Amino acid sequence: MIELEILFENKTTYSKKSYDEFLEFHRKKFRFKYMLFNIIIIATILTCIIYLVSFRIYSTAIIFCIFLTAFIFLRFIKPISDVKKDYESEKIINKKTFRFIFYDNIFTIEDEENFFKLKYKDLYKIFEHNNSFYLYTDKTHAILIDKNGFSKGNYSQFYKFIKKKIKFFVF
Protein backbone atom coordinates (compact mmCIF):
# COMPACT_ATOMS: atom_id res chain seq x y z
CA MET A 1 0.00 0.00 0.00
CA ILE A 2 1.33 3.42 -0.96
CA GLU A 3 1.51 5.90 1.90
CA LEU A 4 0.37 9.40 0.90
CA GLU A 5 2.41 12.34 2.08
CA ILE A 6 0.56 14.62 4.47
CA LEU A 7 1.01 18.19 3.27
CA PHE A 8 -1.21 19.95 5.81
CA GLU A 9 -3.02 18.92 8.95
CA ASN A 10 -5.64 21.03 10.68
CA LYS A 11 -7.97 20.65 13.64
CA THR A 12 -11.01 22.89 13.70
CA THR A 13 -13.62 23.06 16.43
CA TYR A 14 -17.11 23.96 15.29
CA SER A 15 -18.87 26.32 17.69
CA LYS A 16 -21.78 28.73 17.64
CA LYS A 17 -19.30 31.58 17.28
CA SER A 18 -17.55 30.07 14.24
CA TYR A 19 -20.91 29.15 12.70
CA ASP A 20 -22.24 32.69 13.30
CA GLU A 21 -19.16 34.14 11.59
CA PHE A 22 -19.72 31.82 8.63
CA LEU A 23 -23.41 32.73 8.38
CA GLU A 24 -22.61 36.45 8.51
CA PHE A 25 -19.97 36.05 5.80
CA HIS A 26 -22.31 33.98 3.63
CA ARG A 27 -25.19 36.42 4.06
CA LYS A 28 -23.06 39.42 3.10
CA LYS A 29 -21.38 37.65 0.20
CA PHE A 30 -24.47 36.26 -1.51
CA ARG A 31 -27.36 38.44 -0.31
CA PHE A 32 -27.61 40.66 -3.42
CA LYS A 33 -27.71 37.78 -5.94
CA TYR A 34 -30.08 35.79 -3.77
CA MET A 35 -32.52 38.66 -3.29
CA LEU A 36 -32.36 39.76 -6.94
CA PHE A 37 -33.19 36.24 -8.09
CA ASN A 38 -36.07 36.01 -5.60
CA ILE A 39 -37.51 39.38 -6.64
CA ILE A 40 -37.39 38.49 -10.33
CA ILE A 41 -39.10 35.12 -9.82
CA ILE A 42 -41.76 36.49 -7.46
CA ALA A 43 -42.49 39.43 -9.80
CA THR A 44 -42.78 37.06 -12.75
CA ILE A 45 -45.16 34.72 -10.94
CA LEU A 46 -47.27 37.65 -9.65
CA THR A 47 -47.46 39.11 -13.18
CA CYS A 48 -48.68 35.76 -14.47
CA ILE A 49 -51.29 35.53 -11.70
CA ILE A 50 -52.57 39.06 -12.43
CA TYR A 51 -52.69 38.32 -16.15
CA LEU A 52 -54.58 35.05 -15.60
CA VAL A 53 -57.09 36.61 -13.19
CA SER A 54 -57.72 39.52 -15.58
CA PHE A 55 -58.67 37.00 -18.27
CA ARG A 56 -60.70 34.93 -15.77
CA ILE A 57 -58.48 31.86 -16.00
CA TYR A 58 -58.84 31.11 -12.33
CA SER A 59 -57.78 27.43 -12.31
CA THR A 60 -54.36 28.25 -13.79
CA ALA A 61 -54.07 31.29 -11.50
CA ILE A 62 -54.57 28.99 -8.51
CA ILE A 63 -51.79 26.74 -9.78
CA PHE A 64 -49.49 29.78 -10.03
CA CYS A 65 -50.48 30.76 -6.47
CA ILE A 66 -49.42 27.29 -5.34
CA PHE A 67 -46.09 27.75 -7.19
CA LEU A 68 -45.61 31.12 -5.52
CA THR A 69 -46.32 29.66 -2.07
CA ALA A 70 -43.90 26.78 -2.67
CA PHE A 71 -41.23 29.17 -3.95
CA ILE A 72 -41.54 31.42 -0.90
CA PHE A 73 -41.38 28.39 1.39
CA LEU A 74 -38.27 26.98 -0.31
CA ARG A 75 -36.41 30.28 -0.57
CA PHE A 76 -37.28 31.91 2.77
CA ILE A 77 -38.79 29.57 5.34
CA LYS A 78 -36.78 26.37 4.68
CA PRO A 79 -33.36 28.09 4.95
CA ILE A 80 -34.35 29.49 8.35
CA SER A 81 -35.32 26.01 9.59
CA ASP A 82 -32.08 24.56 8.13
CA VAL A 83 -29.98 27.09 10.06
CA LYS A 84 -31.94 26.37 13.23
CA LYS A 85 -31.35 22.64 12.72
CA ASP A 86 -27.60 23.29 12.26
CA TYR A 87 -27.51 25.34 15.49
CA GLU A 88 -29.06 22.40 17.31
CA SER A 89 -26.74 19.85 15.68
CA GLU A 90 -24.28 17.79 17.69
CA LYS A 91 -21.27 19.37 15.99
CA ILE A 92 -22.26 22.87 17.19
CA ILE A 93 -23.73 22.06 20.60
CA ASN A 94 -20.85 19.79 21.61
CA LYS A 95 -18.19 21.97 19.94
CA LYS A 96 -17.07 19.02 17.87
CA THR A 97 -13.49 19.01 16.61
CA PHE A 98 -12.74 17.84 13.08
CA ARG A 99 -9.33 16.77 11.79
CA PHE A 100 -8.53 17.71 8.21
CA ILE A 101 -5.60 16.12 6.42
CA PHE A 102 -4.59 17.52 3.06
CA TYR A 103 -2.69 15.42 0.55
CA ASP A 104 -1.69 16.27 -3.01
CA ASN A 105 -4.93 15.14 -4.72
CA ILE A 106 -7.39 14.55 -1.89
CA PHE A 107 -8.18 15.63 1.63
CA THR A 108 -9.83 13.79 4.48
CA ILE A 109 -12.20 14.87 7.21
CA GLU A 110 -12.60 12.88 10.38
CA ASP A 111 -14.03 13.04 13.86
CA GLU A 112 -14.56 10.35 16.51
CA GLU A 113 -17.19 8.50 14.47
CA ASN A 114 -16.82 9.51 10.81
CA PHE A 115 -14.24 9.54 8.05
CA PHE A 116 -14.66 11.18 4.62
CA LYS A 117 -12.41 11.54 1.59
CA LEU A 118 -12.90 14.40 -0.86
CA LYS A 119 -11.16 15.39 -4.05
CA TYR A 120 -10.30 19.03 -4.53
CA LYS A 121 -12.35 19.05 -7.73
CA ASP A 122 -15.43 18.30 -5.59
CA LEU A 123 -15.17 21.74 -3.99
CA TYR A 124 -17.38 24.47 -5.40
CA LYS A 125 -15.51 27.57 -4.20
CA ILE A 126 -13.13 28.62 -1.47
CA PHE A 127 -13.13 31.87 0.46
CA GLU A 128 -10.66 33.25 2.97
CA HIS A 129 -12.20 35.39 5.69
CA ASN A 130 -10.76 36.67 8.97
CA ASN A 131 -9.58 33.56 10.85
CA SER A 132 -11.09 30.94 8.54
CA PHE A 133 -11.14 29.35 5.14
CA TYR A 134 -14.58 28.34 3.86
CA LEU A 135 -14.41 25.38 1.50
CA TYR A 136 -17.80 25.37 -0.20
CA THR A 137 -19.09 21.99 -1.33
CA ASP A 138 -22.07 23.61 -3.06
CA LYS A 139 -23.76 27.02 -3.11
CA THR A 140 -24.91 26.86 0.51
CA HIS A 141 -22.73 24.39 2.44
CA ALA A 142 -19.13 24.88 3.46
CA ILE A 143 -16.40 23.21 5.43
CA LEU A 144 -14.92 25.60 7.99
CA ILE A 145 -11.14 25.53 8.41
CA ASP A 146 -9.64 27.50 11.30
CA LYS A 147 -6.45 29.30 10.19
CA ASN A 148 -4.97 28.82 13.66
CA GLY A 149 -5.65 25.08 13.69
CA PHE A 150 -2.73 23.92 11.53
CA SER A 151 -0.40 21.44 13.20
CA LYS A 152 1.43 20.66 9.96
CA GLY A 153 2.02 23.61 7.68
CA ASN A 154 0.50 27.01 8.29
CA TYR A 155 -2.33 29.02 6.85
CA SER A 156 -0.19 31.08 4.45
CA GLN A 157 1.38 27.91 2.98
CA PHE A 158 -2.08 26.33 2.84
CA TYR A 159 -3.43 29.43 1.09
CA LYS A 160 -0.80 29.08 -1.68
CA PHE A 161 -1.43 25.33 -1.96
CA ILE A 162 -5.23 25.46 -2.08
CA LYS A 163 -5.22 28.39 -4.49
CA LYS A 164 -3.45 26.19 -7.05
CA LYS A 165 -5.89 23.33 -6.51
CA ILE A 166 -9.15 25.23 -6.91
CA LYS A 167 -10.33 27.12 -9.99
CA PHE A 168 -12.80 29.27 -8.08
CA PHE A 169 -10.72 30.61 -5.24
CA VAL A 170 -11.97 33.96 -4.00
CA PHE A 171 -10.04 36.08 -1.51
N, C-alpha and C positions, 0 to 999 in steps of 0.2 A: 504494500500500500504506500502510495506517495504521500509524504507529509507536506502540507501546504505551509508556506512561510507566512507567519502573522506579521502584517505590516502595521496595523493599529489595533489597539484594544481600548475599549471605553466602557465605563460603568455609569449608567444614568439612572437616577431615582426619579420616578414619576410622582409628582405631588400636585396638590391643588394649585399651588403657586406657579409651577412650571406649566401646568395645563392652562391656567388663566393667561399667562404670557403668550402661549401659543394661540389661544382663541383671539386675544386682542390683536396679535400680529395678523392672523388669518382674516379677521374682520376688516382691518384697515387695508390689507393688501387686495382683497377681492370684492369689497363692498360695492364699488361703482359698477363693475361688470355684472355682478349678481343682480343689483337693483335695476339696472338698465334693461337687462334681459327680462326680468319680471314685469316691469312696466310695459314693455313692448308686447309681451304675450297677453297680459291682462287687458290692455287697450284693444288688442286685436279681437279677443274673445268678446269683450263688451260691445265692440262695434258690430260684430256678427249678431249678437243677441238683439241689439237695437234694430238692426236691419231686418232680422227675421220677425220680430214683434210688429214692426211697422207694416210688414206684408202679411200679417196674421198667420205666420207659419209657427204656431205655438209649440207643436211637438218637437220640432228641431231646435227651437229656442230653449226648451227644457233640457234637451241633451247638451246644449252648449253651457247651460247653467250648471249642469252636473260636472262638465269638464272644468269649468271655472272653479267650482268648489274643490274638486280633486287637485287642481293645480295649486290653489292657495294652501291646501293641506300639505301637499308634498314640498312646497317651497318655503313655507313659513312655520307651520306647526310641527311637522316631523323633525326638522333640524333642532328645534328647541327641546323636544323630547329626547333626541339622540344625545345632545350635550348633557342633559340631566342624567341620562343613563350612564354616560361616561364618568360624570362626577361621582356617581354611586358605585362605580366599578371597583373591583378588588385592587387593581393596579394603582388607583388614585387614593382610595381610603387607606390602604395598608402601606402606602409609599413604597411600592414595589420597585426593586432595583433590577435593571436589565443589563446584561453583558453583551456588548457588541464586539465582534472580532471581524476585522477587515482584512481580506486577502486580496490578491491581484485581480481576480475575476468575480469573486463572490464575497458576501459578508454573511455572518450568522448573528442571530438574536437568540438569547437564551435567558431563562429565569429558572427558578427551582423546579418547575414542572414542564416547561415547554422548550422546544428547540426548533428554529426555523432557519432555512437557507434562502437567501435571495441573490439574484444576479443584479448587477448595477443597471442593466438595461430595463429591469422591472420597475425602476424608480421613475416617477413622472417628472418631478422637478425637485430642486434643492435650494433652500434659502438659508442664508446666514443672518442671524438676528441676535443682537446683544450677546448673551452667554450661551446661545444654542445654535445648532444646525437643525433645520427641519427637512427631513427626507420624505417628500410626499410620495405616497404609493398610488394615489389618484388625486382627483381635484379637491377632495375634502379630508382625506386621512393622511397623517404624517407620523413618521418616527422621530421622536425628539432625542437629540444627542447633546448632552451637556459638554460644552467646550472644556470645562475644568475636570472632566471625568476620565481623561486619557491616562492610562497607566503605561502604554507603549505608544510612542510618538506623542505629538502635541497637536493642538488645534490648527496652528499655522501650517504644519506639514500635512495634516489631514486635508485642510482647505485646498492646498495645491494638488494633492492626490485626487480628491473627489471631483475637483473641477475638470480634470482630464477625463474622468470616467463618465461624466454626465453631460449630455448635450444641452440640457436646459437648466444650467446653473444660473441662479440669479443672486446677486449680492444682497 
